[in-house]
């Protein structure tokens, strides 16, 4: 019997790449999409073409009842789910003084409350069925590093990072591991990059590796955290950001060294 994984937000980008990669590794895959039904069905078709089972349904991130019905329905179809990738999310950008309360609530509801509800549904299933499960939340490098005009997004992802730690502590007695990945800028439709587009020419001087990440690279990191190779890893966020998180430290060091030189 194949392991079963549910991947949310699998109609494009990191979610699609992860679902496809896990299918290559032998998983049967349950998928959700939000507004992109065509994209969700296309991911489903691609997985079935690989000879793996795939089931797909719609899930509205800001609607707890929709989350419960979607994930619960996929659990019913597969019977037992061993792994869960909580990838679906949204964003909004505005300066702090211009950020609308409705947009704040929308992002927090989708990214943080949605992660809580989805995680609770899958965790209750794993506990009930005595499954030594694996859960990966897709956070962001911006759970740790602020982003201009990103108050709602950064706050939501910081919450996902701490939620991951709390889930890991509470679920460890049930042999359920919970981790997160923190992608840096990733070449997905969310940032206007078409699937399969060559992004090697998109230079990013603020990132040590000098380019955006690829969805397949995020999928590899997620697959590792789901694998037996990470069986002693829980409650951590693995930053997959091309070294972006190092740059703040480098900037601070340069400032300190400059001030020391001026004071000498």
C-alpha positions in Angstrom: 0.0 0.0 0.0 1.4 3.4 -1.0 1.9 6.3 1.4 -0.7 9.0 0.9 0.0 12.7 1.1 -2.3 15.7 0.9 -0.9 18.8 -0.6 -2.9 22.0 -0.4 -2.7 24.8 -2.9 -1.4 22.4 -5.6 -2.8 24.1 -8.7 0.6 25.8 -9.5 4.0 26.8 -8.1 5.4 25.1 -5.1 2.3 23.1 -4.4 2.2 21.6 -7.9 6.0 20.9 -7.9 5.7 19.2 -4.5 2.8 17.1 -5.5 4.5 16.0 -8.7 7.8 15.3 -6.9 6.1 13.2 -4.2 4.3 11.2 -6.8 7.6 10.4 -8.4 8.7 9.2 -5.0 5.8 6.8 -4.9 3.1 8.7 -3.0 -0.5 8.8 -3.9 -1.6 12.4 -3.7 -4.7 14.3 -2.5 -4.8 17.8 -3.8 -6.6 21.0 -3.1 -7.0 24.3 -5.1 -8.6 27.6 -4.3 -9.8 29.5 -7.3 -7.7 27.8 -10.1 -9.9 24.7 -10.8 -8.2 24.2 -14.2 -4.8 24.2 -12.5 -5.8 21.8 -9.9 -7.3 19.3 -12.4 -4.1 19.6 -14.5 -1.9 18.7 -11.6 -4.2 15.8 -10.9 -4.0 14.6 -14.5 -0.2 14.8 -14.5 0.0 12.7 -11.3 -2.3 10.1 -12.7 -0.2 10.0 -15.9 2.7 8.9 -13.6 0.7 5.9 -12.5 -0.1 7.2 -9.1 -3.6 7.8 -7.6 -4.7 11.4 -7.3 -7.9 13.1 -6.0 -8.6 16.8 -6.1 -11.1 19.2 -4.5 -11.6 22.9 -3.8 -10.6 24.4 -0.5 -11.3 28.0 0.5 -8.5 29.2 2.8 -10.5 31.7 4.7 -13.4 29.4 5.4 -12.8 26.8 8.2 -15.8 24.8 7.2 -14.5 24.5 3.6 -11.1 23.4 5.0 -12.6 20.8 7.2 -14.8 19.5 4.4 -12.0 19.4 1.8 -9.4 17.7 3.9 -11.9 15.4 5.6 -13.3 14.4 2.2 -9.8 13.5 0.9 -9.2 11.5 4.1 -12.4 9.6 3.4 -11.4 8.8 -0.2 -7.9 7.5 0.7 -8.7 6.0 4.1 -5.4 6.7 5.8 -3.1 9.8 5.2 0.5 9.6 6.3 1.8 13.0 5.3 0.5 16.5 4.9 1.9 19.5 3.1 0.2 22.7 4.2 1.2 24.9 1.3 -1.8 27.1 0.4 -1.5 30.8 1.2 -2.1 34.3 0.1 -0.6 37.8 0.5 -1.3 41.5 0.5 1.2 44.4 0.3 0.7 47.9 1.6 2.6 50.3 3.8 1.7 50.0 7.4 -0.4 53.1 7.5 -2.3 52.2 4.3 -2.9 48.5 5.1 -6.6 47.9 5.3 -8.1 46.0 8.2 -10.0 43.7 5.7 -6.7 42.8 4.0 -5.0 42.2 7.3 -7.8 39.8 8.4 -7.8 38.1 5.0 -4.1 37.3 5.1 -4.1 36.2 8.8 -7.3 34.1 8.3 -5.9 32.4 5.2 -2.2 31.9 6.2 -2.4 31.4 10.0 -5.9 30.5 11.0 -6.2 28.3 7.8 -2.9 26.5 8.8 -4.3 25.9 12.3 -7.6 24.5 11.1 -6.0 22.3 8.4 -3.3 21.1 10.7 -5.8 20.2 13.4 -8.0 18.2 11.0 -5.0 16.1 9.7 -3.5 15.7 13.2 -6.7 14.4 14.7 -6.9 11.9 11.9 -3.3 10.7 12.4 -3.8 10.5 16.2 -7.1 8.6 15.8 -5.5 6.1 13.4 -2.2 5.8 15.3 -0.3 7.0 12.2 3.3 8.1 12.8 2.6 11.1 10.5 4.7 13.9 9.0 3.5 17.4 8.5 5.3 20.2 6.6 4.0 23.8 6.8 5.1 26.1 4.0 6.1 29.3 5.8 8.5 31.9 4.3 11.9 33.4 5.0 9.8 36.4 6.0 8.7 34.6 9.2 12.1 35.8 10.4 13.0 38.8 8.2 10.7 41.8 7.8 9.6 42.9 4.3 8.7 46.4 3.3 4.9 46.8 3.1 4.5 43.3 4.3 3.1 43.6 7.8 0.2 41.2 7.2 2.2 38.6 5.3 5.2 38.6 7.6 3.0 38.5 10.8 1.1 35.6 9.4 4.2 33.6 8.5 5.9 34.4 11.8 2.7 32.9 13.3 3.1 29.8 11.1 6.7 29.3 12.3 5.6 29.4 16.0 2.5 27.3 15.2 4.8 24.7 13.7 6.9 24.5 16.9 3.8 24.2 19.1 2.3 21.5 16.9 5.6 19.6 17.1 5.7 19.6 20.9 2.1 18.6 21.3 2.2 15.9 18.6 5.6 14.3 19.4 4.1 11.8 21.9 2.0 10.5 19.0 5.1 10.1 16.8 4.0 12.8 14.5 6.7 15.1 13.2 6.0 18.7 12.3 8.4 21.0 10.4 8.2 24.0 8.0 10.2 25.3 5.1 10.9 29.0 4.7 11.2 29.7 1.0 12.9 32.9 -0.2 11.7 34.4 -3.5 10.6 31.6 -5.7 9.8 31.6 -9.4 6.1 31.0 -9.3 3.0 32.5 -10.9 2.5 34.4 -7.6 5.4 36.7 -8.6 4.6 36.7 -12.3 6.8 33.8 -13.5 5.3 31.4 -16.0 5.7 27.7 -15.3 8.9 26.4 -16.9 10.2 29.9 -17.6 14.0 30.2 -17.5 14.8 32.5 -14.6 18.6 32.3 -14.7 18.8 35.8 -16.1 16.9 37.3 -13.2 19.8 38.5 -11.1 19.2 39.1 -7.4 22.2 40.9 -5.9 20.6 40.9 -2.5 20.8 37.1 -2.4 24.2 35.4 -2.0 23.3 32.8 -4.6 22.2 35.6 -6.9 18.9 34.3 -8.3 15.3 33.3 -7.2 14.6 29.8 -6.2 12.8 27.2 -8.3 9.6 25.4 -7.2 11.4 22.1 -7.7 14.0 23.1 -5.1 11.3 23.8 -2.5 9.7 20.4 -3.4 13.1 18.7 -2.7 13.3 20.3 0.7 9.7 19.3 1.6 10.4 15.7 0.5 13.4 15.6 2.7 11.4 16.7 5.8 8.8 14.0 5.0 11.4 11.3 4.5 12.9 8.8 7.0 16.1 10.7 6.6 14.6 13.5 8.7 13.0 11.2 11.4 14.9 13.0 14.2 13.9 16.5 13.0 10.8 18.2 14.3 9.7 21.7 15.2 12.1 23.5 12.9 11.9 25.8 9.9 14.3 24.9 7.1 15.1 28.2 5.2 15.5 27.6 1.5 16.3 31.1 0.5 19.6 31.3 -1.4 21.2 32.8 1.6 18.9 35.8 1.9 18.6 35.4 5.6 22.4 35.9 5.9 22.3 39.3 4.4 20.9 41.1 7.5 23.7 39.8 9.6 26.3 40.8 7.0 24.7 44.3 6.8 24.9 44.6 10.6 28.5 43.5 10.6 29.5 46.0 8.0 27.7 48.8 10.0 29.5 47.8 13.2 32.9 47.6 11.5 32.4 51.0 9.8 31.5 52.6 13.2 34.5 51.0 14.8 36.7 52.4 12.0 35.2 55.8 12.5 35.8 55.7 16.2 39.4 54.6 15.9 
